[in-house]
C-alpha cells in the first residue's frame, strides 16, 4: 500500500532515534510542569482520571498488538486483501467503542470523581483529559498497522510532533490558568495532552492517505471485504486481543485505585492528605519518569520486535527468532548497566538539578537497582506477544498487579513513601521473572554469561571514574552543580563505551558458548 518495509535493525534504529527526541521532549515537558505546578500540581496530574487507562483498554480491546502480528503474517503471504480487512474491522470497532465510552465518561464524571479521586481538586483535570480516549484508540490502530508493515517512520514522526505540540500548548495554557488556581492549571496541562495526541493522529492519518493516493476508489474501498470475511477477521483479532484486554483491564483497575491505595497507606503511616499527594507526585511525577527516560532503547527494540518475531515464527525460522531475541537481551544488558549506575550514583543531584526536589532523589536511588530488570522485561514481553502468547502475558500481569498493590499497601502503611517505592520495584522483579520463565519454556533461552561479566566490568569502571570526575569538577574546576553533573555523566559514559570496546562486548554476534536456560 505504498509503504516501504524496513529491516528489523533499521526499524529499531528509527524508533530509537525518534524515542531519544521524544523522551527528551517529554523530559522537557516534565521539567516545565514541575517548575509551573510544583510537586502538588504534578500530584494532581498523576491522580486525575485514574479510570482513563481502563476506558482506553476497553476501547482498544488489545487490537494494536493483534493488528501488528496479523498484518506482519499477512504480508509474509502477500495477502493485501486480508491486511485491508484487518485495518477496516479494527477502525470500526475502536471508533464505535471510543465514542460510547467517552460520552459515558463525560456524563458520569461527577460520580466517577466521587468514588476514585483521592483529591477532588483533580476533577477539572479529569474532565479535560477525557476526550483523549477516541484519539488514542484510533492512533493505536494506525500505529499497529504501521508496525505490522514494519515501517516505523510514521510512528517516529507522529510521536515527535505530538510532544512538540504538547509542550507549546502547555507553556501557553498553564501560564494563563495559573492565576485561577493549581486545579485549573492542571486541567490546562491535561488539555494540552489531548491537543498533542490529536496532532499525532492527524499526521498518521495523512501518511496513510498519502500511501493510498495512487489507488483507485475501488481498491481503497474497505466495506465489501469486511462484509465478506469481516467476522473471521474480527475473531482472529480478538483471539489475540482479548487476552491483552484482560491484562490491560486488570492493569487499568490497578492504576485506577493505585493513587487511592497509596494515599490511604500513607495516611495510615501518619502522613496528611496534602503531603500524601505531594509525595505521590514526587514518586510518580519525578522519580519514575527519570527511571523510564533511558528506557527508550529497549522500548523501541520491543516495538520492532513483535512483528519481527511474529514474521520469523510464521516462517518457522527458529534461528532467526533466537538471533533477534539475543540482540534484544544484549541491548537490554548493555544499556541497563550504565543507566542504572547513573540513576543510582547521582540520584539526589539529578532530582535537585532537574526538579529542585532532593527528596525525590531518595526514592530514585531506592528504585534504580530493581528497575534494572525493566530493561529485560519489555523485550521479554514483546517476544511472548510475537509468539502469540498473549494469554501468558495477561496472567503474568494479573499476578504481578495483585502482588504489587498488596505489597504497596502493606509496605506503604508501615514504611511510608519509601515502602511504596519498594513495592513498585519488587513488582518489576516479579514480572521480569515470570516473563523470563515463559519465554524459556516456549522456545528456550540461550544466554552468553560472558556478556554479563563484560557489562559488569564496564559498570564498575564507569562508577569509579564518574565519581572521581564529579568530585574533580566540583572541587577543583569549581563548576556549578548542573555543569559538574553533566560533565561527570559524560565522562562515565565515555569510559563505559571504551571499556565495552576493549572487552569486545560490542561485536554484533556473541561467539562465546552460550548456556541454555529452559
N, C-alpha and C positions, 0 to 999 in steps of 0.2 A: 504493500500500500504506500509505496513511495518513501519507505523508511529504510535507512541503511543499518544492517545488523552489525554490531560491534563484537569483537572478541571479548572473552571473559576478562582478560587482563586490561584491555583498553577501556572496557566499561567500568571496571573497578577504578582505574586511574581517573576517568572523567568524574565519577561520583566523589572520589576522594578529594580531587581538586575543588569541586564545587562545594563539598561539605566543609572544606577548610575555610572558604569565604563565608559560607552560611553560618558556620559556628562562630567565626569571627564577628560577623554582623549580629548574630544572636547574643554574643558576649557583650558587644557594644550596647545592644538593646537592654540587656540586663543591668549594665552599669548606669545607663540613663534612668531606668526605672528606679534603681536603688538610690540614686542621687536625688531624684524628684520626690519619690514616695517614701523612702526610708524603709526600715525593716517591717514596720507596722503595715505600711501600704502594700509592700510585696506580700506580706502575710495574707492580706485581704485578697490579693490576686490568686494566691495558692488555694485559698478556701473557696473562692467563687465558683458556683455551679459545679459541685462535685459529681453531679449526675451527667455532666456533659459527655465524658468518655463512654458512659453506658448508652446514651442515646446514639452516639456515633457508632458504637459496636452493633447496636440493633439495626441501624440503617445500613451498614456495610455488609453485615452477615458473613464476614470473613471473606468476601468476594475478591478483594485486591490480590491476596495470596493465591487464591484459586485461579484467577484470571492469568496471573503471571505464569503459573505452572501449565495450565491448559493451552494458552497461546503458544508457549515455548514448544510443547509437544506437537501441536497442530502445525507449527512452522517446520518442524523436522519432517513431517509428512507432506508438506506443501499444500495443506488444506486451508485455502484462503476463505472459503465459504464458512467453515467452522469458526474461524477467527472472527468474522463479522457477526456471527450468531452470538458468540461469547460476549462481545462488546455490547451488542444491542440488548440482550437479555439483562446484562449487568446494569446498564444505564437505566433501563425501565424499572427494574426492581429498586435500585437505590434512590432513584429520583422520586418515586411514589412514597417510599417509606420515609425519606428525609423530610418531605413536606409535611406529612402527617405528624411526625414526631416533633418537628419544630413548632408547629401550631399548638400541639399538646403541651410542650414545654413552656411556651409563652403564656398561654391561658392558665396554666397551672402553676405559674411561677411563685405566687404568694404561698400556696400550700407547700410547694417543694422547699421554699426558703424556711418555712416554719419548722420543718422536720430535719433537714440535713445541714443547714448552715450553722457552723459553730459561732459565727459572729454575724449578726444581722446587718451590719454595715456593708457586707459584701453583696447585698441584694441587687443593687444597681449594676454592679459588675457582672453578676449572674445573668441578668436580663440582656445586657449589652453583648455578651458572648454567644447567646443562644442562636442567632441567625447564621452562625458559622457551621452549623450541623450539615445542611444540604451542600454547602460549598466544599467542605472537607470530603463528604461522601462522593460527590461527583469527581473531585480531583483524584481521590484514591482509585477510582475505577480507571481513569485515564492513565494514571501512573502504573497501575498493574498491567495495563495493555502495553505500555512502552517498555516495561521491564521484561515482559514476555517476548517482545520483539528484540530484546537485548540491545535497545538503543537508549542509552542513558542521558544523552544530551538534553532532551526536553525536561527531564526530571531535574537535572542540574540547574538549568537556567531558570526554571519556574521557582525553585527554592530561593535562589539569589534575588529574583525580582520580588518575591513575597516578603523577604526580610528587609530589603531596601525600602519598600513601600510602607512597611510597618513602622520602621524607625522614623521615617519622615513624618508620618501621621502622629506618632506618639509625641515627638518633640513639640509639635504644634498644639495638639489637643490637650495633653496633660498639663502643659503650662497654662492653657486657657482655663482649665477647670479647677486647678489647684486652689484658687481663692474661694471656691464654693465648698471646699472640704475634701478630705482624703478619699471619702467614699465615691464622690463624683469623679475625681481624678483617676481612681482605679477603674471605674466604668469606662472612662475615655480610653485608657490603655487597652482594655478588652475590645472596645470598638475598633481600635487600630489593628488588632489581630484579625478581625473579620475582613477589614479592607485589604490587608496584606494577602490573606487566603484568596480573596476574590481576584486580585491581580494575578496570582499564580494560576488560578483556574482559567482565566481568560487567555493566558499565554498557552497553556496546554491545549485548549480547545482550538486556538488559532493554528497551532502546529499540526494538529490532527486534520483540520480542514485544508491546510496548505498541502499536506501529503496526499490528499484526495482530489486536488484541484484538476488533475487531468482525467479523472474518471467520468464516465457518462452518468446520467441520472439513474439509469437502471442498475449500473454497477454499484452505485453508492447506496442503493435502497436496502434497508435492513428488514422491513416488515415481512416480505414473502419468506425469507429464510427463517425468521422467527416463528412464523405460523406453522411451517412445515416440521421443523425439528427443535423448536424452542423448548418444549417440555423436557426433552432428553438433555439438552444443553443446560437447562436450569438444574436438573438432577445432578449432572456432573459437577456443576459449580457448587451446589450445596453439599455434595459428598465431601468436598474438601473444606468448604467454607463454614459449615455448621460446627465442626469441632473447634475451628478458630473463633467462631462466635461464642461458643461455650466458654472458651478460655478468656476471650475478651469480656464476656458478661461477668464472670467471676472477678476478673481483674478490675473491671469498672465499678462493681459493687464495693470491692476492696478500696479503691481510690475515693469512692463517694463517701464512705464512712471513715476513711483514714484521718482526715482533719478532726473529725469529731472524737475519734478514739484517742488521738494524740493529745488534744486539748483536755479531754476528761482525765487521761492518765497523768498529765502534768498538774492538773488541779488536785488530784489525789496525792501528788508528790509535794503539794503545798505551794504551787505556782498560781498566781491570779490569772483571770481570763485574758486580759490585755497583754500581760507578759507572755502567756502561753502562745498567743497569736504572734507576738514578736519573735519568740524562739522558734516557732514553726516556720516563720518567714526566713530566719537565718539558715535553718536546715534545708528547707525545700527551695528557697529562692537564692541562697548564696552558696552553700557548701555543695549541694547536689549538682547544680549547673556546672561548677568548676570540675567536678568529677567526670561529668559527661562530655565536657569540652573536647578533650583529645580523643574521645571515642569515635570520631567521625571516620577514622581509618577503618576500624573493624565494622562499623555500621555500613559504610559504603561497600566494603567487601561482602558483607552479608546480603545486601540488596542485590548485588550482581550474582551472588552465589546460588540463590534459589532457582532461577531459570537455568543456570549453568549445570547444577547438579541434576535438575529435572531432565535436561537435554541428554546428559550422559547416561542417566538411568533409562530413558526411553530407548537409547541406542544400545543398552546393555554393556556399556564400556566401563567396567569396574576400575580399570587402571586410571582412566581419566577422572573418575569420581574421587579416588584416593589422592590423585595429584592435586586436585582443586581443594580437597579437604586439608591436605598438608600445607598448601600455601596459606590457607585461612588461619590455621593454628600457629604457623610460624610468624605470620604477621601479627596475630594477637599477642604472642610472646614478646617479640622484638619491639613492639610499640608499647605494650603494657608495662614493661620494666621501667623505662625512663620516665613515663608519665606518673607511675606510682611513686617513684623516688622523689620526683619534683613536688608532687602534691603532698607528700608526707614531710619532707625536709623543710619546705618553705610554706607550710600551711598557713601559719599566722601572718607572715609577711604578705602572702598573696591576698588574703581576705582583708588585710589592713589597707594595702595599696589600692585594691580594686573596689572594695565596698566600704572602706573606713569602719570595718567591723572585725576587730581582732578576736572577739568571742566566737565568731563563726569558724575561725581557724582551728579551734579545739575540736569542733565537730568534723571538720575536713580531715584533720590528722587521724581521728579515730576511724573514719570510714575508708581512707585511702588504701590500707593494706588489703582489706576484704574486697574492695571494689576492683582490685587487680583481676579477679576472676571474671569480671564482666567482659573483659577483652576476649575471653574464650566462649562465654555463654552465648553471645549474639551470633557468632558463626555456627556454633553447635545447633542452635535453634534453626538457623537457615538451612543447614544440611538436612535436618529432620523434615522440614517443610518441603524441600526439594525432593526428598524421597517419598513424599506423600504420607508422612507420619504426623498429620495434623492432630489426630486424636491423642497421640503420645504427648505432643506439646501442650495440649489442653490439660491433660491430667497432671502433668508436671507443674504447670502454672497454678492449678487449683490447689494442689498440695502445698506448694510454696506460699501462696497467698494466705491460706489458713494458718500455716505455721508462723509466717511473718507477722501478721496482725495480732496474733495471740502473744507472740514474743514482745512486740512493741508495747502492748498494753501492760504486760507484766513488768518488763524492764523499765518502761516509762514511769509507771506509778511508784517504782522503788528508787530508780536512779535519775529521774528527771529526763531532760532532753538528751543527755548522753546515752541513756538507756534506749531511747527511741532510735537514735543513730545506730547503736549497736544492733538493734533488731533489724533495721534495714540491711546492714552488712551481712548478718547471718542468713538473711533471706536470699541474698545473691549467692552465697556459698551453697545453700541447699539446691537452688535452681540449676546452678552450673554442674553440680554432681549428678543430679537426675538426668540432665540432658546428655552429659558425657556417657553415662552408662547406657542410655537409649541408643546413641549413635554406635557405641561399641557393640551392642547386641544386634544391631541391624546390619552393618557392613564391616564390622571390625574397626579397630583403631590402632594405627601404627604411629608411634611417636619416637622421634630422634632425641633421646635424652642428652645427647651432647649439646644440642641447641640450648637446653636449659642451663647447662654449665657455662656456655659462652655468654649467654644473656646475663647470667648471674655475675660473671666476672665484670662485664661491662657496667652493670648496676653498681657494683662495689667501687670500681674505679671512678665513675662519674660522681658518686656520693662524696668520696674523699676530695676529689678535685673541686667539685662545686662548692662545698663548704669552705674550703681554703680560698677559693676565688671570691666568695661573698664577703668573707672576713677581710681580705686584702682590699677589695674595692670600697668597703665601708670605712675601714680604719686608716688605710694608707693613702688611697686615692681620694678618699673623702667625698665619694659620690652620694647623691641623695638616695633615699630608700628605694624609689622606683628604678632608677638607673642601675644601682648596685644589684637589685634583684634580677632585672633583665639580663645584665651582664653575666651574673653567676649562672643563670639558667642556660644561656647561650654557650658558655664555656663548658658546662657539664654535658650538654647535648653533643657538642663537637667532640669531646673526649670519648663519649659513649660510641659515637659513629666510628671514630678511629679505632677503638678497641674491637668493635664488631668486624671491621675490615681486617684488622691484624689477626683475629682468630678465625677468619674466613667464614663468619656466620652469615654474610650477606650473599653468598652464592645462590644461584637460582634454585638448585635442587640439592637435597641432602644426599651425600654419598656414603655417610656412615651407616652401619647396620641399624635398623630400627627395631623397636621392641613392640610386639603386638599386645594389645590390651583388649580383651573381649570377655 
